[in-house]
C-alpha cells in the first residue's frame, strides 16, 4: 500500500506569510524578500524586485487602495471633527483650515503604503499572476 503525504512534504508551493507580506508591502519593500523597492515612483509599482527578481508587473491593485484610504482617513477625520465640535465651537473657515489639510495630508501619507499592502496581499494569496500561472481572464478574455 502506498503512503499518502500531506502538508509541506506533499510538494505544495512554499508558504507565503500573509501579515509579513502585507507589512513588507506597506513599508514599500518586496513582499517576497523584504529587501528590494516595491515602487519605482509614488504610485507606480516596479516591474520586478531589484534584489530577488520577483515580478510585479501583473499585479492588479486597481481602486482598492483608494477605497481603503478613503475609508480610513474618512473615519479618522470625521471622528476627530465630531470630537472637536463637541468640545469647541469653531467657525466654518476654522474647520476648513483644520480638516481640509488634515484630510489631504492623511490621504497622501497613506496611499502608497496601502497600495503596497494590497500588492503584498495579492502576492501572499497568489492572486493575479503571483501563483506562476496565468489567470483565467488572461487566457480566456471572453469570460
Backbone as JSON Lines, residues from 0, in Angstrom:
{"i":0,"aa":"X","n":[0.85,-1.18,0.0],"ca":[0.0,0.0,0.0],"c":[0.89,1.24,0.0]}
{"i":1,"aa":"X","n":[0.52,2.21,-0.84],"ca":[1.31,3.43,-0.97],"c":[0.92,4.43,0.11]}
{"i":2,"aa":"X","n":[1.92,5.04,0.75],"ca":[1.68,6.0,1.81],"c":[1.37,7.38,1.21]}
{"i":3,"aa":"X","n":[0.33,8.03,1.72],"ca":[-0.02,9.36,1.25],"c":[0.7,10.41,2.1]}
{"i":4,"aa":"X","n":[1.2,11.45,1.43],"ca":[1.92,12.5,2.13],"c":[1.1,13.78,2.04]}
{"i":5,"aa":"X","n":[0.88,14.41,3.19],"ca":[0.13,15.66,3.24],"c":[1.02,16.75,3.83]}
{"i":6,"aa":"X","n":[0.61,17.99,3.66],"ca":[1.35,19.13,4.21],"c":[2.46,19.56,3.28]}
{"i":7,"aa":"X","n":[3.49,20.24,3.84],"ca":[4.56,20.78,3.02],"c":[5.33,19.72,2.24]}
{"i":8,"aa":"X","n":[5.38,18.52,2.75],"ca":[6.13,17.46,2.07],"c":[5.39,16.95,0.83]}
{"i":9,"aa":"X","n":[4.15,17.35,0.63],"ca":[3.35,16.87,-0.49],"c":[3.67,17.6,-1.79]}
{"i":10,"aa":"X","n":[4.63,18.49,-1.77],"ca":[5.0,19.2,-2.98],"c":[4.19,20.47,-3.21]}
{"i":11,"aa":"X","n":[3.55,20.95,-2.16],"ca":[2.78,22.2,-2.29],"c":[3.75,23.37,-2.4]}
{"i":12,"aa":"X","n":[3.3,24.48,-2.97],"ca":[4.17,25.64,-3.08],"c":[4.61,26.17,-1.72]}
{"i":13,"aa":"X","n":[5.7,26.9,-1.7],"ca":[6.23,27.43,-0.46],"c":[5.22,28.36,0.21]}
{"i":14,"aa":"X","n":[5.23,28.35,1.53],"ca":[4.3,29.18,2.29],"c":[4.65,30.66,2.13]}
{"i":15,"aa":"X","n":[3.63,31.48,2.04],"ca":[3.81,32.93,1.94],"c":[3.03,33.56,3.09]}
{"i":16,"aa":"X","n":[3.71,33.96,4.16],"ca":[3.02,34.53,5.32],"c":[2.28,35.82,4.96]}
{"i":17,"aa":"X","n":[0.99,35.84,5.21],"ca":[0.13,36.95,4.8],"c":[0.52,38.26,5.48]}
{"i":18,"aa":"X","n":[0.58,38.29,6.79],"ca":[0.84,39.54,7.51],"c":[2.24,40.07,7.21]}
{"i":19,"aa":"X","n":[3.22,39.18,7.12],"ca":[4.58,39.61,6.81],"c":[4.64,40.21,5.4]}
{"i":20,"aa":"X","n":[3.98,39.6,4.45],"ca":[3.95,40.1,3.08],"c":[3.27,41.46,3.0]}
{"i":21,"aa":"X","n":[2.15,41.61,3.7],"ca":[1.45,42.88,3.69],"c":[2.26,43.96,4.39]}
{"i":22,"aa":"X","n":[2.93,43.62,5.48],"ca":[3.75,44.6,6.2],"c":[4.92,45.06,5.33]}
{"i":23,"aa":"X","n":[5.56,44.12,4.66],"ca":[6.66,44.48,3.76],"c":[6.16,45.4,2.65]}
{"i":24,"aa":"X","n":[5.0,45.09,2.08],"ca":[4.41,45.95,1.06],"c":[4.06,47.32,1.62]}
{"i":25,"aa":"X","n":[3.53,47.36,2.84],"ca":[3.17,48.62,3.49],"c":[4.41,49.5,3.64]}
{"i":26,"aa":"X","n":[5.55,48.88,3.9],"ca":[6.81,49.63,4.04],"c":[7.46,49.95,2.7]}
{"i":27,"aa":"X","n":[6.83,49.52,1.59],"ca":[7.36,49.81,0.26],"c":[8.46,48.86,-0.16]}
{"i":28,"aa":"X","n":[8.5,47.69,0.44],"ca":[9.53,46.69,0.14],"c":[8.91,45.49,-0.56]}
{"i":29,"aa":"X","n":[9.75,44.7,-1.18],"ca":[9.32,43.5,-1.87],"c":[8.63,42.55,-0.88]}
{"i":30,"aa":"X","n":[7.41,42.09,-1.18],"ca":[6.75,41.17,-0.26],"c":[7.44,39.81,-0.16]}
{"i":31,"aa":"X","n":[8.26,39.47,-1.14],"ca":[8.96,38.18,-1.14],"c":[10.21,38.22,-0.27]}
{"i":32,"aa":"X","n":[11.12,39.15,-0.55],"ca":[12.4,39.16,0.16],"c":[12.5,40.26,1.21]}
{"i":33,"aa":"X","n":[11.69,41.3,1.1],"ca":[11.74,42.4,2.06],"c":[12.89,43.36,1.85]}
{"i":34,"aa":"X","n":[13.66,43.16,0.79],"ca":[14.84,43.99,0.54],"c":[14.64,45.0,-0.58]}
{"i":35,"aa":"X","n":[14.17,44.56,-1.74],"ca":[14.03,45.42,-2.91],"c":[12.9,46.43,-2.77]}
{"i":36,"aa":"X","n":[12.96,47.48,-3.57],"ca":[11.93,48.51,-3.55],"c":[10.72,48.04,-4.36]}
{"i":37,"aa":"X","n":[9.53,48.27,-3.8],"ca":[8.29,47.87,-4.46],"c":[7.84,48.91,-5.49]}
{"i":38,"aa":"X","n":[8.14,50.19,-5.22],"ca":[7.67,51.27,-6.08],"c":[8.83,51.92,-6.83]}
{"i":39,"aa":"X","n":[8.58,52.23,-8.11],"ca":[9.58,52.96,-8.89],"c":[9.32,54.46,-8.84]}
{"i":40,"aa":"X","n":[8.09,54.87,-8.54],"ca":[7.74,56.26,-8.28],"c":[6.61,56.24,-7.25]}
{"i":41,"aa":"X","n":[5.94,57.39,-7.06],"ca":[4.99,57.49,-5.94],"c":[3.96,56.36,-5.92]}
{"i":42,"aa":"X","n":[3.27,56.11,-7.01],"ca":[2.28,55.03,-7.05],"c":[2.54,53.99,-8.13]}
{"i":43,"aa":"X","n":[3.64,54.09,-8.83],"ca":[4.0,53.15,-9.9],"c":[4.77,51.99,-9.3]}
{"i":44,"aa":"X","n":[4.16,50.8,-9.37],"ca":[4.82,49.6,-8.86],"c":[5.89,49.18,-9.86]}
{"i":45,"aa":"X","n":[7.06,48.83,-9.35],"ca":[8.16,48.37,-10.21],"c":[7.75,47.12,-10.98]}
{"i":46,"aa":"X","n":[8.41,46.87,-12.09],"ca":[8.11,45.66,-12.86],"c":[8.62,44.41,-12.16]}
{"i":47,"aa":"X","n":[9.74,44.54,-11.44],"ca":[10.32,43.41,-10.73],"c":[11.18,43.91,-9.58]}
{"i":48,"aa":"X","n":[11.42,43.06,-8.61],"ca":[12.27,43.4,-7.47],"c":[13.71,43.47,-7.93]}
{"i":49,"aa":"X","n":[14.41,44.53,-7.56],"ca":[15.81,44.67,-7.94],"c":[16.73,43.81,-7.09]}
{"i":50,"aa":"X","n":[16.19,43.18,-6.05],"ca":[17.0,42.34,-5.18],"c":[16.83,40.84,-5.47]}
{"i":51,"aa":"X","n":[15.57,40.36,-5.51],"ca":[15.33,38.93,-5.7],"c":[14.76,38.59,-7.08]}
{"i":52,"aa":"X","n":[14.31,39.59,-7.84],"ca":[13.8,39.35,-9.18],"c":[12.31,39.0,-9.25]}
{"i":53,"aa":"X","n":[11.6,39.02,-8.12],"ca":[10.16,38.74,-8.12],"c":[9.46,39.74,-9.04]}
{"i":54,"aa":"X","n":[8.6,39.24,-9.92],"ca":[7.91,40.1,-10.88],"c":[6.61,40.65,-10.28]}
{"i":55,"aa":"X","n":[6.37,41.95,-10.5],"ca":[5.15,42.6,-10.01],"c":[4.28,43.12,-11.14]}
{"i":56,"aa":"X","n":[4.74,43.05,-12.37],"ca":[4.06,43.72,-13.47],"c":[2.61,43.28,-13.66]}
{"i":57,"aa":"X","n":[2.25,42.12,-13.12],"ca":[0.9,41.6,-13.32],"c":[-0.05,41.9,-12.16]}
{"i":58,"aa":"X","n":[0.4,42.68,-11.18],"ca":[-0.47,42.97,-10.05],"c":[-1.68,43.77,-10.51]}
{"i":59,"aa":"X","n":[-2.77,43.67,-9.75],"ca":[-3.99,44.42,-10.06],"c":[-4.55,45.04,-8.79]}
{"i":60,"aa":"X","n":[-3.92,46.07,-8.31],"ca":[-4.44,46.73,-7.11],"c":[-5.69,47.53,-7.45]}
{"i":61,"aa":"X","n":[-5.75,48.06,-8.69],"ca":[-6.89,48.82,-9.18],"c":[-7.29,49.92,-8.19]}
{"i":62,"aa":"X","n":[-8.58,49.98,-7.82],"ca":[-9.09,51.06,-6.97],"c":[-9.15,50.68,-5.49]}
{"i":63,"aa":"X","n":[-8.8,49.46,-5.13],"ca":[-8.92,49.04,-3.73],"c":[-8.11,49.93,-2.78]}
{"i":64,"aa":"X","n":[-6.84,50.27,-3.09],"ca":[-6.11,51.15,-2.16],"c":[-6.81,52.49,-1.94]}
{"i":65,"aa":"X","n":[-7.35,53.08,-3.0],"ca":[-8.04,54.37,-2.85],"c":[-9.27,54.23,-1.97]}
{"i":66,"aa":"X","n":[-10.05,53.18,-2.16],"ca":[-11.23,52.96,-1.33],"c":[-10.84,52.76,0.13]}
{"i":67,"aa":"X","n":[-9.79,51.98,0.38],"ca":[-9.35,51.76,1.75],"c":[-8.86,53.04,2.41]}
{"i":68,"aa":"X","n":[-8.13,53.86,1.66],"ca":[-7.63,55.12,2.2],"c":[-8.8,56.06,2.5]}
{"i":69,"aa":"X","n":[-9.77,56.13,1.62],"ca":[-10.96,56.96,1.87],"c":[-11.66,56.48,3.15]}
{"i":70,"aa":"X","n":[-11.78,55.19,3.31],"ca":[-12.43,54.61,4.49],"c":[-11.67,54.97,5.76]}
{"i":71,"aa":"X","n":[-10.34,54.78,5.75],"ca":[-9.52,55.03,6.94],"c":[-9.49,56.52,7.28]}
{"i":72,"aa":"X","n":[-9.11,57.35,6.31],"ca":[-8.99,58.79,6.55],"c":[-10.36,59.38,6.88]}
{"i":73,"aa":"X","n":[-11.39,58.92,6.2],"ca":[-12.73,59.42,6.49],"c":[-13.15,59.18,7.93]}
{"i":74,"aa":"X","n":[-12.88,57.97,8.43],"ca":[-13.24,57.68,9.81],"c":[-12.43,58.5,10.8]}
{"i":75,"aa":"X","n":[-11.16,58.68,10.52],"ca":[-10.31,59.47,11.42],"c":[-10.75,60.93,11.43]}
{"i":76,"aa":"X","n":[-10.92,61.51,10.24],"ca":[-11.26,62.94,10.15],"c":[-12.66,63.21,10.69]}
{"i":77,"aa":"X","n":[-13.63,62.4,10.32],"ca":[-15.0,62.64,10.81],"c":[-15.06,62.44,12.32]}
{"i":78,"aa":"X","n":[-14.38,61.41,12.83],"ca":[-14.36,61.2,14.28],"c":[-13.7,62.36,15.02]}
{"i":79,"aa":"X","n":[-12.58,62.83,14.48],"ca":[-11.89,63.97,15.09],"c":[-12.74,65.24,14.99]}
{"i":80,"aa":"X","n":[-13.36,65.45,13.84],"ca":[-14.23,66.61,13.66],"c":[-15.36,66.61,14.69]}
{"i":81,"aa":"X","n":[-16.0,65.48,14.84],"ca":[-17.12,65.39,15.78],"c":[-16.64,65.6,17.22]}
{"i":82,"aa":"X","n":[-15.47,65.06,17.54],"ca":[-14.93,65.27,18.89],"c":[-14.6,66.72,19.16]}
{"i":83,"aa":"X","n":[-13.97,67.38,18.19],"ca":[-13.63,68.8,18.35],"c":[-14.9,69.64,18.42]}
{"i":84,"aa":"X","n":[-15.87,69.31,17.6],"ca":[-17.12,70.08,17.55],"c":[-17.88,69.99,18.88]}
{"i":85,"aa":"X","n":[-17.79,68.87,19.58],"ca":[-18.47,68.76,20.88],"c":[-17.75,69.53,21.98]}
{"i":86,"aa":"X","n":[-16.44,69.73,21.82],"ca":[-15.67,70.43,22.85],"c":[-15.57,71.93,22.61]}
{"i":87,"aa":"X","n":[-15.45,72.34,21.33],"ca":[-15.2,73.74,21.0],"c":[-16.12,74.15,19.86]}
{"i":88,"aa":"X","n":[-16.54,75.39,19.88],"ca":[-17.35,75.91,18.78],"c":[-16.44,76.71,17.84]}
{"i":89,"aa":"X","n":[-16.22,76.19,16.65],"ca":[-15.36,76.84,15.67],"c":[-16.2,77.34,14.5]}
{"i":90,"aa":"X","n":[-15.71,78.38,13.83],"ca":[-16.41,78.88,12.65],"c":[-16.11,77.97,11.47]}
{"i":91,"aa":"X","n":[-16.85,78.18,10.39],"ca":[-16.69,77.35,9.19],"c":[-15.28,77.45,8.62]}
{"i":92,"aa":"X","n":[-14.73,78.66,8.54],"ca":[-13.39,78.8,7.96],"c":[-12.34,78.13,8.83]}
{"i":93,"aa":"X","n":[-12.53,78.12,10.15],"ca":[-11.58,77.43,11.03],"c":[-11.64,75.92,10.81]}
{"i":94,"aa":"X","n":[-12.85,75.4,10.64],"ca":[-12.99,73.98,10.33],"c":[-12.3,73.64,9.01]}
{"i":95,"aa":"X","n":[-12.53,74.48,8.0],"ca":[-11.88,74.26,6.7],"c":[-10.37,74.31,6.83]}
{"i":96,"aa":"X","n":[-9.87,75.24,7.63],"ca":[-8.42,75.38,7.8],"c":[-7.8,74.17,8.51]}
{"i":97,"aa":"X","n":[-8.59,73.49,9.3],"ca":[-8.08,72.31,10.02],"c":[-8.28,71.03,9.21]}
{"i":98,"aa":"X","n":[-9.51,70.78,8.78],"ca":[-9.87,69.45,8.26],"c":[-9.48,69.21,6.82]}
{"i":99,"aa":"X","n":[-9.48,70.23,5.98],"ca":[-9.06,70.03,4.59],"c":[-7.58,69.65,4.5]}
{"i":100,"aa":"X","n":[-6.67,70.42,5.14],"ca":[-5.25,70.0,5.09],"c":[-5.02,68.64,5.75]}
{"i":101,"aa":"X","n":[-5.7,68.38,6.86],"ca":[-5.54,67.09,7.54],"c":[-5.98,65.94,6.65]}
{"i":102,"aa":"X","n":[-7.07,66.14,5.92],"ca":[-7.56,65.12,5.0],"c":[-6.58,64.89,3.86]}
{"i":103,"aa":"X","n":[-6.07,65.97,3.28],"ca":[-5.11,65.85,2.17],"c":[-3.81,65.17,2.62]}
{"i":104,"aa":"X","n":[-3.27,65.6,3.74],"ca":[-2.03,65.01,4.24],"c":[-2.22,63.55,4.59]}
{"i":105,"aa":"X","n":[-3.32,63.23,5.27],"ca":[-3.59,61.83,5.62],"c":[-3.75,60.95,4.39]}
{"i":106,"aa":"X","n":[-4.43,61.46,3.39],"ca":[-4.64,60.69,2.16],"c":[-3.32,60.45,1.44]}
{"i":107,"aa":"X","n":[-2.53,61.5,1.27],"ca":[-1.25,61.34,0.57],"c":[-0.27,60.47,1.36]}
{"i":108,"aa":"X","n":[-0.33,60.55,2.68],"ca":[0.58,59.75,3.52],"c":[0.23,58.26,3.48]}
{"i":109,"aa":"X","n":[-1.04,57.93,3.34],"ca":[-1.46,56.53,3.39],"c":[-1.58,55.84,2.03]}
{"i":110,"aa":"X","n":[-1.68,56.59,0.95],"ca":[-1.98,55.97,-0.34],"c":[-0.92,54.97,-0.78]}
{"i":111,"aa":"X","n":[0.35,55.33,-0.76],"ca":[1.4,54.4,-1.18],"c":[1.53,53.19,-0.23]}
{"i":112,"aa":"X","n":[1.56,53.39,1.09],"ca":[1.64,52.22,1.98],"c":[0.46,51.26,1.82]}
{"i":113,"aa":"X","n":[-0.74,51.78,1.65],"ca":[-1.91,50.91,1.49],"c":[-1.83,50.16,0.16]}
{"i":114,"aa":"X","n":[-1.38,50.83,-0.89],"ca":[-1.23,50.14,-2.18],"c":[-0.17,49.04,-2.06]}
{"i":115,"aa":"X","n":[0.92,49.31,-1.36],"ca":[1.95,48.29,-1.13],"c":[1.4,47.1,-0.36]}
{"i":116,"aa":"X","n":[0.56,47.36,0.64],"ca":[-0.04,46.27,1.41],"c":[-0.98,45.44,0.55]}
{"i":117,"aa":"X","n":[-1.7,46.09,-0.37],"ca":[-2.59,45.35,-1.28],"c":[-1.77,44.47,-2.21]}
{"i":118,"aa":"X","n":[-0.66,44.98,-2.72],"ca":[0.2,44.16,-3.58],"c":[0.78,43.0,-2.77]}
{"i":119,"aa":"X","n":[1.17,43.25,-1.51],"ca":[1.64,42.18,-0.63],"c":[0.57,41.14,-0.37]}
{"i":120,"aa":"X","n":[-0.67,41.58,-0.21],"ca":[-1.8,40.65,-0.03],"c":[-1.97,39.78,-1.26]}
{"i":121,"aa":"X","n":[-1.93,40.39,-2.44],"ca":[-2.08,39.63,-3.67],"c":[-0.93,38.64,-3.84]}
{"i":122,"aa":"X","n":[0.28,39.04,-3.49],"ca":[1.42,38.14,-3.61],"c":[1.27,36.95,-2.65]}
{"i":123,"aa":"X","n":[0.9,37.23,-1.4],"ca":[0.78,36.16,-0.4],"c":[-0.32,35.16,-0.74]}
{"i":124,"aa":"X","n":[-1.41,35.65,-1.34],"ca":[-2.53,34.77,-1.69],"c":[-2.43,34.22,-3.1]}
{"i":125,"aa":"X","n":[-1.32,34.51,-3.78],"ca":[-1.06,34.04,-5.15],"c":[-2.16,34.48,-6.12]}
{"i":126,"aa":"X","n":[-2.56,35.73,-5.99],"ca":[-3.61,36.28,-6.86],"c":[-2.99,36.97,-8.07]}
{"i":127,"aa":"X","n":[-3.72,37.03,-9.17],"ca":[-3.38,37.83,-10.35],"c":[-1.97,37.58,-10.88]}
{"i":128,"aa":"X","n":[-1.63,36.34,-11.11],"ca":[-0.35,36.02,-11.72],"c":[0.76,35.73,-10.74]}
{"i":129,"aa":"X","n":[0.58,36.01,-9.45],"ca":[1.62,35.75,-8.47],"c":[1.76,34.26,-8.15]}
{"i":130,"aa":"X","n":[0.9,33.43,-8.71],"ca":[0.98,31.99,-8.49],"c":[1.93,31.33,-9.48]}
{"i":131,"aa":"X","n":[2.34,32.06,-10.5],"ca":[3.18,31.48,-11.54],"c":[2.37,30.94,-12.7]}
{"i":132,"aa":"X","n":[1.05,30.97,-12.56],"ca":[0.15,30.52,-13.62],"c":[-0.65,31.72,-14.1]}
{"i":133,"aa":"X","n":[-1.1,31.66,-15.35],"ca":[-1.91,32.74,-15.88],"c":[-3.31,32.7,-15.3]}
{"i":134,"aa":"X","n":[-3.9,33.88,-15.11],"ca":[-5.28,33.95,-14.62],"c":[-6.23,33.55,-15.73]}
{"i":135,"aa":"X","n":[-7.44,33.16,-15.36],"ca":[-8.44,32.76,-16.34],"c":[-8.78,33.89,-17.29]}
{"i":136,"aa":"X","n":[-8.8,35.12,-16.8],"ca":[-9.12,36.26,-17.66],"c":[-8.02,36.52,-18.68]}
{"i":137,"aa":"X","n":[-6.78,36.19,-18.34],"ca":[-5.68,36.41,-19.27],"c":[-5.67,35.36,-20.36]}
{"i":138,"aa":"X","n":[-6.09,34.13,-20.04],"ca":[-6.09,33.07,-21.05],"c":[-7.38,33.02,-21.82]}
{"i":139,"aa":"X","n":[-8.49,33.43,-21.19],"ca":[-9.8,33.4,-21.82],"c":[-10.48,34.77,-21.63]}
{"i":140,"aa":"X","n":[-10.15,35.76,-22.42],"ca":[-10.7,37.11,-22.22],"c":[-12.21,37.19,-22.39]}
{"i":141,"aa":"X","n":[-12.82,36.24,-23.05],"ca":[-14.26,36.31,-23.26],"c":[-15.04,35.96,-22.0]}
{"i":142,"aa":"X","n":[-14.37,35.45,-20.96],"ca":[-15.04,35.06,-19.71],"c":[-15.42,36.29,-18.94]}
